[in-house]
């Protein structure tokens, strides 16, 4: 098999851009990152013409794309469409995300993701179950009739995926610390979201095993003068990860810039919370019977409630650079390296180094996406 050598670009390695270096790919893996003068003579050279070569984006919250909503069709075919759509925007690894639903739909979604991984659907590395163990006080657009307390009997279901990562978003009001601890012991990444918990309750949940916060600031108790709330707990805790929707609508850039000063940057993750509208021109879709309007980059129900986003990762990256005072290397890490570390798959994803999967994106002028590669194969561009 002839190795491919990506040359003539600015390659992001270890948090800095290198010039005069090449990424050598053999099969679906990166064989090495070397000086261009050290390339083997038989390598097929792929000229990058000065563009930026970044690790592929890792999106841990993808509800849909390409006209497909995962809740509507928890199947391998739907997952494939969603993954192919987001690959057009630089996402090389993602978690199909199921919004609060009946438990039989949860089981069907897990089974579909397990089959998709077994069949090698490019980019699928696990599942995100956002609910149904959420708080009615911070329900957002979720259907509260699906909500329920998280009981010990649910642990087996929520942790049964084999061969990929599982993220569960829950509300501490609906899940006692022993249940959270049981999930963590089974390898599940537990996030707090859609919760009106007090600071003390959130602190207890963190101690029990919560390691992340789903779309920080949105659908959670805020930081106030006398009650720090979930937001206060998230920003104080230096070990937990925080997902950020950087679309200019969910959270003010000012608020996000302040948040980035509170804890290490490597604990922040760009997410899309993408809906079926991503990759489509149609201006609406339906979410569990509710009409959702897509206008000016937002997805809203008839009552104005935000319903996920119309955001893709390439745009999230550009927004982070343009509005959060981040340089490209920092924003790229939030889109790739940090989420991979959160999921525990940083050896394979989110980095350009020897042995990692050959998943990367090429950005040209204006940080516009030129091409996407998954497992050493060009899938877009």
Secondary structure, 3 states (H helix, E strand, C coil): CCCEEEECCEEEECCEEECCEEEEEECCEEEEEEEHHHCCCCCEEEECCCCEEEECEEEEEECEECCEECCCCCCHHHHHHHHHHHHCCCEEEEEEEEECCCHHHHHHHHHHHHHHHHCCCCCEEEEEEECCCCCHHHCCCCCHHHCCCCCHHHHHHHCCCCCCEEEEEECCCCCCHHHHHHHHHCCCEEEECCECCCHHHHHHHHHHCEEEECCCCCCECCCCCCCCHHHHHHHHCCCCEEEECCCCCCCCHHHHHHHHCCCCHHHEEECCCECCCCCCCCCEEEECCEEEEEECCEEEECCCCEEEECCCHHHHHHHHHHHCCCCHHHHHHHHCHHHHHHHCCCCCCCCCCCCCECCEEEECHHHCEEEEEECCEEEEC
